[in-house]
Amino acid sequence: MYQFESSGNAQILIRATVPTTLMGISYAANDIVALFDNAYFELSFKNNNKVVTQSPMNILNYNTMTIDRIRIEPKSLSYSHYNFMSTNRIIDETIYVPVSEKLKTDASGIVFFTRIPVNTKPVFIKNTSLVNVTGYTVNYTTGQITGLSALANYTVFYYYQEIGLISYELEKVETPYFKIEITGDNNVNGVSRKIFLEIPTASVSIQPVLSFTQDNIATTNLEFLVIGGKAKVVYY
């Protein structure tokens, strides 16, 4: 397996090869489906070893190498990559976010939520032994809790409302073929040159990995299989 890696300053355009609809958005042939700026990518090539034989001896043995796939590094990804892995996109969606927080009541047994809780969602209040307490009252307008013990520590669990900037339903999506165009810088014998790489036909192959251990939460591996091993690179 042979690999070619970018230095991270490439621009990658993903275009529709035929009219298609993704997540309710219609794209004409050659329309741009996704754009990745300052991108890192990796091209992989594969060897096809062939042996033609005629008993009792080999009469031909040869090897061919073709481009196999292109992988866009997770650190290059943006909202655009969800175009290939989501069935639906929703703007300004109301969501209810679960939260827990530790609070201490005042001398009157009163305390306030940090955020205003949603009155259609359950509220649980536990003491330091994590046992549910009762007898309290929640004011869903002010966020005040009354009826608890004075100067006592509690953990409260509730929901608050937010408006999602953009949301995606992550399900299997059937996608057509795409055209990939890459421009950037490359080094040729110690001289910096511009590069243009064109892959006329590719199919998307997605392996979602949502990691919460990195700065970039969405670390989906976005990979395209190159159909027919066809690609062209031009230096200028």
Summary of the structure (lengths in Angstrom):
residues: 236
radius of gyration: 27.8
end to end distance: 27.3
largest distance: 98.7
contacts: 634
relative contact order: 0.21
helix: 5%
strand: 61%
